[in-house]
Amino acid sequence: MRQTFVAALLLGLLCSSCVHAFFLPGVAPTEWDDQERVDVKVNSLTSVKTQLPYPYYHLPYCVPEDGIAVAAENLGEILTGDVIESSPYEVFMLKDEYCKMVCVKELNDAQRTLFRNMIDDEYTNNWIVDGLPSAMRYTTGPNGDDFIYLSGFPVGSKDAATQTYSLHNHVTIRLMFHNSTQGWRQEQKSYRIVGFEVYPRSIKHIVQNVGGVDQYLCDYQEPERAEEDLPPMLLEKAESTKEGGKQKGPGKLVKVGFTYDVEFEESSVVWASRWDSYLKMTDSQIHWFSIVNSVMVVLFLSGMVAMILLRTLLRDIARYNEMVDSLEELQEESGWKLVHGDVFRKPNFSKLLCVCVGSGIQILCMAAIVLVFSAIGILSPANRGGLLQAMLLLWTFAGFPAGYCAARIDKLFEGEENAQPNRAYLITLMTATLFPGVSFAIFFIIDLFLWHEDSSGAVSISTMVLLLILWFCISFPLVFMGSQAGYKKEAISMPVRTNQIPRQIPPQHWLTHPVVTSLIGGVLPFGAVFTELFFILSSIWMHQYYFLFGFLFLVILILVITCAEISIAFTYFQLTGEDYRWWWRSFLASGSSAIYVFLYSITYFSTRLNITRFVSTLLYFGYMAIISYSFFLLTGAIGFLATFIFVRAIYGSIKVD
């Protein structure tokens, strides 16, 4: 009874995590006292249109009087181009401010042109307070009683009709706080920040000289014009200041005042739930549709595989074993039974197959652990860059199972008596270098272009060295250790012997051609994930938050089942046609789904994104190529291993002299 209760409790916790994907936003909340300074930090400028982040002070904004301080960042933040720095905005807990001056900048032609170009490219500012990103609230629902957050706020705006540019030089900072004072702490009040909203405006300030000092006003002072808004701060087009091909000077200088308001608003939201507003989803039904769609695919394939196993296959095994003693009947028999002497024959390019399966297992181990940790809340959007950093570290430590699996499969092909040390060394070396080598080469080429663009997304030499250390000093040795452990174990025993002379393969129907079966086989695994793939791509390229790891966990579980079943079904039909060359086809039948992932990324690029620059296009397709390559190895390895277990089981069920 007690064991049943514990099992039910664990199942309930798993289901709740899968549906809601709850998370732990941090270790402990920060307590703020009345009038205590609240640090406002600035992050990189980002754009969906260019995908090239730049440091906040790439634009001529106001800088802190004591200099710019750069915050420490983890590996994930560095790779995503985050540059978190201090700002000159002074905010004190529960102290409202109105039209507080930051500084006055004199913008020359080049600086105004830079602002105009960034507005054209739709760049947004990203500020941070107590770990919360700045956001703008937009009301939704039929009665406007609901809202969603959009991360960041734009640098400025452009009037398409008049082709004028307005600079957002005034912001209203709204901080929601929750009174955390409880019980014995009521004598000393403390507060927790649970929301951070920023609303930008473009204002051409009214300048009044008071006592020899210019004061910048954010509103009209006349009572009759109190409800009117000040005109926007326009960025005039740069005048031609070149003479004889040389710049004559900075051109026209335009004074721009930067001001801000601060508003505090008490909220009933507790600190543990403060991320709910950022992660609010209005289309969760689409995710459920994705789950139902994937389940229908799995049920269809499961029915097909069940029919093969329970009806055709068991009947064939029973019939074959009954007439194994009759030579005449056996010679008249056809189908998968007759290729038992060739079914485990070593395929062409066997070394590459071992490497691909080993690399796929490495990615599978990393993905499984990341999904579990994300679904139970250990990895969350609140831990900026934590997900990418965890993926890199887990992939690094998954080198051991990669080397082990590649070695075991190679020993299966070569056997104990044909083991070659040079071959083993080559396979281990390829397992440790092929996937990371191709990925690193693409990453490095992209990084060269980002360096040329002076983007904060460009990785520094020190970070590049750190990545190489993770690869060569941790992953590389672990692959060799796993390979050594795999080669030390006995080879996997096969239920039937392989003939010395290969059997002639009869003519095959064009539908069984490897290209056709691969293209058909990849459709169903892709169909199981394409809906969730849209949200993942949106989180990467549209700078949205993805947190439904519970849904993703279920989708990936369905993907694993789909890959296994589609490879088993196609391999059975191939063996029935007396074609024993199933090794590579079992890998490609499910691995070809990566082709559809890449084709879908092209569709997403052309329909959802407005990227026109060459470097941005190169960045998008370079990273999508790495993602598709990873998906190919992952799904291919799943299909191969499932098919190997299936083939070994069915040939172990027949009687062979």
HELIX and SHEET records of a PDB file:
HELIX    1   1 ARG A    2  HIS A   20  1                                  19    
HELIX    2   2 TYR A   56  HIS A   58  5                                   3    
HELIX    3   3 LEU A   75  LEU A   79  1                                   5    
HELIX    4   4 ASP A  109  ASP A  120  1                                  12    
HELIX    5   5 GLY A  183  ARG A  185  5                                   3    
HELIX    6   6 PRO A  223  ARG A  225  5                                   3    
HELIX    7   7 TRP A  271  SER A  273  5                                   3    
HELIX    8   8 SER A  284  MET A  307  1                                  24    
HELIX    9   9 ILE A  308  LEU A  313  3                                   6    
HELIX   10  10 LEU A  314  GLU A  322  1                                   9    
HELIX   11  11 LEU A  327  GLU A  332  1                                   6    
HELIX   12  12 TRP A  336  VAL A  339  5                                   4    
HELIX   13  13 SER A  350  ALA A  375  1                                  26    
HELIX   14  14 GLY A  386  PHE A  397  1                                  12    
HELIX   15  15 GLY A  399  GLU A  414  1                                  16    
HELIX   16  16 PRO A  421  HIS A  452  1                                  32    
HELIX   17  17 ILE A  461  ILE A  469  1                                   9    
HELIX   18  18 LEU A  470  SER A  475  3                                   6    
HELIX   19  19 PHE A  476  LYS A  488  1                                  13    
HELIX   20  20 TRP A  510  THR A  512  5                                   3    
HELIX   21  21 PRO A  514  GLY A  521  1                                   8    
HELIX   22  22 VAL A  523  TRP A  541  1                                  19    
HELIX   23  23 PHE A  549  THR A  576  1                                  28    
HELIX   24  24 TRP A  583  GLY A  591  1                                   9    
HELIX   25  25 SER A  593  ARG A  608  1                                  16    
HELIX   26  26 PHE A  614  TYR A  651  1                                  38    
SHEET    1   A 4 GLU A  85  PHE A  92  0                                        
SHEET    2   A 4 ARG A  37  VAL A  42 -1                                        
SHEET    3   A 4 TRP A 127  VAL A 129 -1                                        
SHEET    4   A 4 LEU A 132  PRO A 133 -1                                        
SHEET    1   B 4 GLU A  97  LEU A 107  0                                        
SHEET    2   B 4 VAL A 254  GLU A 266 -1                                        
SHEET    3   B 4 HIS A 170  ASN A 179  1                                        
SHEET    4   B 4 TYR A 191  ARG A 201 -1                                        
SHEET    1   C 2 THR A 124  ASN A 125  0                                        
SHEET    2   C 2 PHE A 153  PRO A 154 -1                                        
SHEET    1   D 2 ALA A 135  THR A 140  0                                        
SHEET    2   D 2 ASP A 146  SER A 151 -1                                        
SHEET    1   E 2 GLY A 156  ASP A 159  0                                        
SHEET    2   E 2 THR A 164  LEU A 167 -1                                        
SHEET    1   F 2 ILE A 206  VAL A 210  0                                        
SHEET    2   F 2 VAL A 213  LEU A 217 -1                                        
SHEET    1   G 2 LYS A 242  GLU A 243  0                                        
SHEET    2   G 2 LYS A 246  GLN A 247 -1                                        
END                                                                             
